[in-house]
């Protein structure tokens, strides 16, 4: 809904800013982005940011909570 409400250009700028903020806050080695709107990102991603399928995102998120 937000993407449609604010438009593609503004939405992409916000996503880009969110990625930059996550980089500073978490110092990630690799950032995986999933979800239906991930395919709508229209700017060049850095090599350490990758778009993945919803299935991979759910599996990866669930593994964070799995007891070893």
Secondary structure, 3 states (H helix, E strand, C coil): CHHHHHCHHHHHHHHHHHHHHHHHHHCCCCEEECCHHHHHCCCCCCCCEEECCHHHHHHHHHHHHCCC
